[in-house]
Amino acid sequence: MSSMSIGAQVAKAREERGWNQKELAQRAGLAQSEISYIERGERPNPGIASLVALEKALGLEHGTLSRQIRTDANRRGRKVS
């Protein structure tokens, strides 16, 4: 899954569960607009709290999405602390 952007990973995991963005937002305790921004790549580096909430709601291994931020940043030549 790591070759996909965070947004693509979130959308794929959500769709695999048969959920719409509103349902994922409710399960993760986030706004539906936040899910939409992330999936469309308009928020490519969401905060850690959002990532953890998404990982929990989607049943992903802890760190799955935050590792992707580092991968994406490395591809763009940015340093992420």
N, C-alpha and C positions, 0 to 999 in steps of 0.2 A: 504494500500500500504506500510505501514511502516515496515512490516516484511521482505521486500525485500531490497537488497543492493541498493545503489544509482545507480549503473550501470544497475541493473535489472529494476529499476523504470524508468530510462531514456529510455531504450530500449523498454519497454512495452508502455510507453506513445508515443514514436516515432512511433512504429508499429501500434498502435491504430489509428494514424492519417494518416497512409499509406505513411509515409515518409521514405526515406532512410537516411543513416548517412550524406551524402553530403547535402541533403536538410535541415536537422536539423542544420547542421553546418552553412549553409548560413543564415538561419533564426535567429540563435543565435549569429552570428558574431564570430564564433569559427572555428578553423581548424578541418577538418574531422578527422584527426589523434587524436585530443583531444577527440572527441566523441567516437571514437573507443577505446581509452585507458580507458575512464570512463566506457563504457559498458562492457568491458572485465575484469574490476576490477584491471587494471594495474595502475590506478590513483584513488584509493578509496576515497581520500580526496581532491577533486579539490578545487581551490580557490573560495572565496565568489563571485567574479565577474563572474566566469564561471557558478556557481550555479544559480545566479540571471538571467543571460542571458538564461540559459536553462529553468528555470521556466517561464520566460516571453515568450520565443518561444513556449513552450509546453502548455502554458495557465494553469500552475499549480499555486496553491496558494503560495504566497510569504512565504518562510521559509520551504516549504515542503522538499526540498533536504537537507538544512542545518540541519534540525532537525534529518534527517537520519544519518548524520555524527556523531552526539552526541550519537544516539542509537547504531550505529556500534561500536563506541569507548567504550561505556559502556560495551558492550558484550565482548570486548577484554580486559577490565580492564584498559583502558587508560582514562586519564582525558583530556577533550577538553575545552579550555577556550573560 
